[in-house]
């Protein structure tokens, strides 16, 4: 879930010897999450979400370091994609109340990583290509689950406004990001055939949707800070 969906070749052209902007936004998001954790009765998913963001930052920094030293970093992203989507299935499952959907997502939590590992080791490989099958199937699952969450909240509105619910902002960010990402990822493994200005365009598009994603995550934590403090 990051700008690393554009492969090492792109980063080797445009990375500077400083942390990328989207990583700095992630760090701000992480600090905001820690502050939200200090409030009384934080959401149950917050502990795991904090760990998830921290792991994402670590992967981003390691892969960035590899890229600026002209080393292949796809292996990190291919493993991270499996961890990322498995966790997001778990996270979105906690937002949904429909028993049938919850059960289906419970099955996907085990089936998805197994199939993704098969793809990683036997089909698309560890470090030769970005595992687009793993990524695109994960996008479909996350987008579908996010839509299910919104359908439930529209059909069965709770006592509070959606805008005051942290889960709403998280789901909005995931729906936005994983709807926008597949078109970029679809050309990922052919990117070496493109002119350099196309690299730059793809990078900045992906940069912006990453920043928007983590800003929406941060809003969810701010909602937790404000509305729980004054409730």
C-alpha positions in Angstrom: 0.0 0.0 0.0 2.5 2.5 -1.0 4.5 4.3 -3.7 6.6 1.2 -4.0 4.1 -0.2 -6.4 6.2 1.6 -9.0 9.3 -0.6 -9.2 13.0 -0.1 -8.5 13.7 1.2 -12.0 11.5 4.2 -11.4 13.0 5.0 -8.0 16.6 4.7 -9.2 15.9 7.6 -11.6 14.1 10.0 -9.3 14.8 9.2 -5.7 16.9 11.7 -3.7 19.1 11.0 -0.6 16.3 11.9 1.7 13.1 10.2 2.9 10.3 10.4 0.2 7.4 12.7 1.0 4.9 9.9 1.4 7.1 8.3 4.1 7.1 11.5 6.1 3.3 11.6 5.8 3.2 8.0 7.1 5.4 9.0 10.1 3.0 11.8 10.9 0.1 9.4 10.6 1.9 7.0 13.0 2.4 9.7 15.6 -1.2 10.7 15.3 -2.2 7.1 15.9 -0.1 6.9 19.0 -1.8 10.0 20.4 -5.2 8.5 19.7 -4.0 5.4 21.6 -3.6 7.5 24.7 -7.3 8.3 24.8 -9.7 6.2 27.0 -11.3 3.2 25.3 -9.7 3.5 21.9 -11.1 1.3 19.1 -10.1 -2.4 19.4 -8.3 -2.4 16.1 -6.1 0.5 16.9 -3.3 -1.6 18.4 -2.9 -3.7 15.4 -3.3 -0.7 13.1 -0.4 1.1 14.8 1.8 -2.0 14.2 0.6 -2.2 10.6 1.6 1.5 9.9 5.0 0.9 11.6 5.7 -2.2 9.5 4.7 -0.2 6.4 7.1 2.6 7.3 10.0 0.1 7.9 9.4 -1.6 4.6 9.2 1.7 2.8 12.5 2.9 4.3 14.4 -0.3 3.6 13.1 -0.4 0.0 13.9 3.2 -0.5 17.5 2.6 0.8 17.8 -0.3 -1.7 16.5 1.7 -4.6 18.9 4.7 -4.1 21.8 2.2 -4.0 20.6 0.6 -7.3 19.6 -2.6 -5.6 16.5 -4.6 -6.5 13.8 -4.2 -3.8 10.9 -6.1 -5.3 11.3 -9.0 -2.9 10.3 -6.7 0.0 7.2 -5.5 -1.8 6.2 -8.9 -2.9 6.2 -10.2 0.7 4.7 -7.0 2.0 1.8 -7.2 -0.4 0.8 -10.5 1.2 1.1 -9.1 4.7 -0.7 -5.9 3.7 -3.8 -7.4 2.2 -4.1 -10.2 4.8 -4.2 -7.5 7.5 -6.6 -5.3 5.6 -9.0 -8.2 5.2 -8.8 -8.7 9.0 -9.3 -4.9 9.6 -12.3 -4.5 7.3 -13.8 -7.7 8.7 -13.9 -6.0 12.1 -15.9 -3.1 10.6 -18.7 -5.3 9.2 -21.6 -6.9 11.1 -23.2 -9.1 8.4 -22.5 -12.6 9.6 -22.2 -14.1 6.1 -19.8 -11.5 4.9 -17.7 -11.8 8.1 -17.5 -15.6 7.6 -16.4 -15.2 4.0 -13.7 -12.7 5.0 -12.6 -15.1 7.7 -12.0 -17.7 5.1 -10.2 -15.2 2.8 -7.8 -14.4 5.7 -6.4 -17.9 5.2 -7.0 -18.6 1.5 -5.6 -15.3 0.3 -2.1 -15.6 1.8 -1.8 -19.3 0.8 -2.6 -18.5 -2.9 -0.4 -15.5 -2.8 2.6 -17.5 -1.5 2.0 -20.0 -4.3 2.1 -17.1 -6.8 5.2 -15.7 -5.1 7.3 -18.9 -5.2 5.9 -20.8 -8.2 4.4 -18.3 -10.7 5.5 -14.7 -10.7 8.7 -15.2 -8.6 10.4 -13.5 -5.6 12.5 -10.8 -7.1 12.0 -10.9 -10.9 8.6 -9.2 -11.2 6.1 -7.4 -9.0 3.4 -9.9 -8.0 0.6 -8.2 -9.9 -1.8 -11.2 -9.4 -1.4 -10.9 -5.6 -1.9 -7.2 -5.7 -4.8 -7.0 -8.0 -6.7 -9.8 -6.3 -6.1 -8.0 -2.9 -7.4 -4.8 -4.4 -10.6 -6.5 -5.5 -11.1 -8.0 -2.0 -10.4 -4.7 -0.2 -12.6 -2.6 -2.5 -15.5 -5.1 -2.2 -15.2 -5.2 1.6 -15.2 -1.4 1.8 -18.3 -1.2 -0.3 -20.0 -3.7 2.0 -19.1 -1.6 5.0 -20.6 1.5 3.3 -23.7 -0.4 2.3 -24.2 -1.5 5.9 -23.7 2.0 7.3 -26.2 3.5 4.8 -28.8 0.8 5.3 -28.4 0.7 9.1 -27.2 4.1 10.2 -25.9 4.3 13.7 -26.5 7.0 16.4 -23.6 9.1 15.2 -22.7 10.8 11.9 -20.5 8.8 9.6 -18.0 11.7 9.6 -17.4 11.1 13.3 -16.6 7.5 12.9 -12.9 6.5 12.5 -13.9 3.4 10.6 -15.5 5.6 7.9 -12.3 7.5 7.2 -10.2 4.3 7.1 -12.7 2.6 4.7 -12.8 5.7 2.6 -9.1 5.8 2.3 -8.8 2.1 1.4 -11.7 2.3 -1.2 -10.0 5.4 -2.8 -6.5 4.0 -2.9 -7.3 0.5 -4.0 -9.7 1.8 -6.7 -7.0 4.1 -8.1 -4.0 1.8 -7.8 -4.8 -1.1 -10.2 -4.5 0.9 -13.4 -1.0 1.9 -12.3 0.0 -1.6 -11.2 -1.3 -3.0 -14.5 1.6 -1.4 -16.4 4.2 -2.0 -13.6 6.1 -4.9 -15.1 6.3 -3.2 -18.5 7.5 0.1 -17.1 11.1 -0.4 -18.3 9.8 0.0 -21.9 8.4 3.4 -21.2 10.0 6.9 -21.7 11.3 8.5 -18.5 8.6 11.2 -18.4 6.1 8.3 -18.0 8.0 7.0 -15.0 7.8 10.4 -13.4 4.1 10.8 -14.2 3.3 7.4 -12.6 5.4 8.2 -9.6 3.7 11.4 -8.8 0.2 10.0 -9.3 1.0 7.2 -7.0 2.7 9.6 -4.6 -0.5 11.7 -4.4 -2.9 8.8 -3.8 -0.5 7.5 -1.0 -0.5 10.9 0.7 -4.4 11.1 0.4 -4.6 7.6 1.9 -2.5 8.4 5.0 -4.2 11.8 5.4 -7.5 10.0 5.6 -6.0 7.5 8.1 -4.8 10.5 10.2 -8.3 12.0 10.1 -9.7 8.7 11.5 -7.2 9.0 14.4 -8.1 12.7 14.9 -11.8 11.7 15.0 -10.9 9.3 17.8 -9.0 12.1 19.7 -11.7 14.7 19.3 -15.0 12.9 19.6 -14.0 10.5 22.4 -12.5 13.3 24.4 -15.7 15.3 24.3 -18.2 12.5 24.3 
